[in-house]
Amino acid sequence: MTLVPGSRLGPYQIVSALGAGGMGEVYRARDTKLNREVALKVLPEAFALDPDRLAASSAKRRCWRR
């Protein structure tokens, strides 16, 4: 899923692409609810359907929030 600047994904407005690779695409975005800059990682579909990879991604997300 390639996102373009100005598009929205839920409460996030895409600002720019930061990078892409085998693990997905990363975007700089603005959280419009909390009014802050965030990085969004969009996983490839094959990863999104794999429960083990989703669990690993959830663990990383929890760690980054601390």
Steps between C-alpha positions, in 0.01 A plus 500: 500500500677815386375820662542849358556823695170652608312168506351374825511170680261521793599804709841521330579737214796387291780758478769307309652159436798417722603164358398163363635149505410137546334568837267770369480872435555774759337842480530825691148598601306739718267360765209742460339397830806552719664765279841333484741356245516120477659231287260247346613160379279329242561126486485297179177299472683169552630628836163637604347154457770320704407481872864457612616808313204702628585400857861611450381831352266556796787439744715761320214751501454460877875543557519819287213663691687487832 
